[in-house]
Amino acid sequence: MKVLVTGTAGFIGSSLAIKLLERGDEVVGIDNLSDYYDVELKKARLARFIDHPCYTHITADLADRAAIESAFAMHKPQRVVNLAAQAGVRYAAQNPHVYVSSNVTGFLHVLEGCRHHGVEHLVFASTSSVYGANLDMPFSEHASCEHPLTLYAASKKADEMMAHSYAHLYGIPCTGLRFFTVYGPWGRPDMALFLFTKAILAGEPIKVFNHGHHKRSFTYIDDIVEGVVRTLDRVAQPNAAWNGIVPDPATSSAPYRIYNIGNRQPVELLRYIGVLEDCLDRKATMEMLPLQAGDVPDTEASVDDLIGDVGYSPTTSVEQGVARFVEWYRDYYRVA
């Protein structure tokens, strides 16, 4: 089928594009090559598949309404995966307008494209950050999450609500995926594993927030992509048992679904750092710091629904995943 993927120069988007092309899909990719982080890394991700005969690339910003309307009208995708967004929890404090432009206005343009061109299924990226002040773990899609702690999380929660309204009003099947701490080769330079690796190899201290005691559901990129593809193939359906008196946040009487996608076994940050030290054969100098504003102490994903519906089951341990990242990092940056 023909799939429009936004954010194909990004970490998850580039890996997803490769997976779809390998199985024979036609992929139309959109990315604005934002300079939020190293543009050369983004170009290198794209270089892995940009010349594939079944790939078409469009350099455009989701906030550019005319460009997105043109992309949908010209290519008429059957299904859409929206991964493009202004990422980063902490960056939002200094650049709030960018988040609304990309994550809210840009997503509206994607929804409108799906509405006017008969898209069969929209899968879109949300985040575990939407759980915010909720401390009831493992985080469940069926629990309320009305207290985001950052503008980034709030913008992604807005996406979920916007998608539901379009599913209800126009019958567009929409599935939102709440990603939990994705890591691996070709990852984002602003994320912990990348920052830690760079600093340790340079002999510099690493900043360890919450004194390293918080836990995360670290999820390897290949496991994430497998879950996205399986979800894309399973078009969202209305829940016939949905009850407005006791509304289930994860489903609807409309063709709408929310899933967590992550590793069910959270890992303490200090253990994660220890695995990295073993892979690098170097010890880290740690600068212990308190929990940052907007950060949550722990994340733990309940993925029972995704397992039951699409057979999703992450299989990559942190030992395997971190080792593969380190191997990629040394090769890409040519460091010993």
C-alpha positions, -999 to 999 in steps of 0.1 A, spaced: 0 0 0 10 37 -2 19 51 32 26 87 40 51 90 69 58 123 84 92 128 101 112 104 79 145 121 87 138 115 124 148 86 146 117 65 145 104 78 112 136 68 93 136 33 107 99 29 100 103 40 64 130 14 59 108 -13 74 78 -4 52 100 -3 20 115 -37 29 81 -53 30 71 -38 -4 51 -7 6 53 26 -13 64 54 11 59 91 8 80 109 34 77 144 47 103 162 68 114 198 73 150 189 84 146 212 114 179 223 130 166 214 165 196 190 164 223 180 140 209 182 104 238 161 91 226 132 112 191 136 97 205 136 62 225 105 70 194 87 82 176 97 49 206 86 28 199 50 38 167 49 17 161 82 -2 171 66 -35 148 36 -31 125 34 -61 94 32 -39 103 62 -18 93 98 -25 106 126 -3 90 160 3 109 187 23 81 206 40 69 217 74 37 203 88 27 239 98 28 248 61 -9 242 52 -5 246 15 24 221 13 6 195 33 -26 199 13 -5 195 -19 12 164 -6 -21 147 1 -37 158 -31 -8 147 -53 1 114 -36 -33 102 -22 -19 79 5 -40 50 17 -26 52 52 -7 78 72 18 76 101 24 110 118 57 110 136 69 145 128 68 167 159 89 192 179 104 167 204 121 173 237 105 178 271 129 205 283 132 225 251 95 235 254 103 258 283 123 281 260 105 276 227 67 271 235 54 285 202 74 260 181 55 231 199 21 245 191 30 252 155 44 218 148 25 195 172 -9 211 172 -13 232 140 8 207 120 -12 178 132 -44 196 123 -31 198 87 -25 161 87 -60 154 101 -75 176 73 -55 157 47 -69 125 60 -104 139 61 -104 152 25 -86 123 8 -103 92 23 -73 79 43 -80 44 56 -61 47 89 -41 74 107 -15 62 132 0 91 152 27 95 178 18 104 213 40 100 244 42 85 278 47 121 291 9 126 289 6 107 321 22 136 339 13 138 375 -3 103 374 17 80 397 -5 49 394 17 24 376 20 6 353 5 34 333 -27 23 317 -44 38 286 -77 32 304 -68 56 332 -73 94 330 -43 115 322 -55 151 326 -24 166 343 5 169 319 35 185 334 51 201 303 39 219 272 53 190 251 30 166 269 1 189 267 6 193 229 5 155 225 -26 152 247 -42 178 224 -33 156 194 -51 127 210 -83 148 216 -81 163 181 -78 128 165 -108 116 185 -129 145 173 -121 137 137 -127 100 142 -161 109 157 -171 136 131 -157 121 99 -153 84 107 -115 85 102 -99 55 119 -72 69 143 -48 51 165 -25 70 189 7 54 202 22 66 235 59 59 231 80 51 261 117 62 261 129 49 227 166 43 222 190 26 198 212 33 167 205 65 148 189 80 180 184 116 189 215 135 202 194 152 229 185 120 246 202 105 276 220 75 260 235 97 233 245 124 257 260 99 282 280 81 255 294 113 240 305 126 275 320 93 288 341 89 256 353 125 260 362 120 296 335 145 307 310 141 336 274 132 329 244 148 345 224 123 364 190 137 375 171 124 405 204 109 416 199 81 391 170 65 410 142 70 386 131 42 363 121 42 326 106 17 303 135 19 279 123 5 245 146 -5 216 139 11 182 134 -22 164 107 -32 189 90 1 185 90 0 147 76 -36 148 47 -23 170 40 6 148 38 -15 117 15 -41 133 -7 -12 145 -8 4 111 -21 -29 97 -49 -31 122 -74 -4 114 -90 12 145 -126 1 151 -154 15 172 -158 -2 206 -194 -15 206 -193 -17 244 -182 19 249 -204 37 275 -205 75 278 -216 72 314 -184 54 323 -162 65 294 -131 45 286 -103 70 276 -85 44 254 -114 35 231 -146 51 218 -179 46 199 -159 62 171 -130 43 153 -104 55 177 -78 37 199 -49 47 222 -21 23 230 10 23 251 40 11 232 70 3 254 90 -22 274 71 -38 302 102 -41 324 114 -6 336 151 -2 343 166 21 369 188 48 354 218 38 374 216 3 359 212 17 325 244 37 330 261 6 343 253 -13 311 266 16 291 299 16 311 303 -21 304 298 -16 267 322 13 265 347 -3 290 349 30 307 335 44 340 313 75 341 320 105 363 285 113 375 272 147 386 243 138 408 214 163 405 178 166 418 148 157 396 142 184 370 110 203 367 85 185 344 103 152 348 84 122 363 102 99 388 93 67 370 75 54 339 62 18 335 41 8 305 12 -15 306 11 -29 270 -14 -57 276 -38 -42 251 -12 -39 223 0 -75 230 -36 -88 228 -46 -69 197 -15 -70 175 8 -95 192 33 -68 202 61 -81 224 94 -63 229 122 -87 229 154 -66 231 171 -64 265 189 -32 276 222 -51 274 216 -60 237 201 -26 228 228 -4 244 256 -26 229 241 -21 195 239 16 200 275 18 211 286 -2 181 267 22 158 280 53 177 316 43 174 312 35 137 292 67 128 315 91 147 347 71 141 357 70 178 375 42 196 
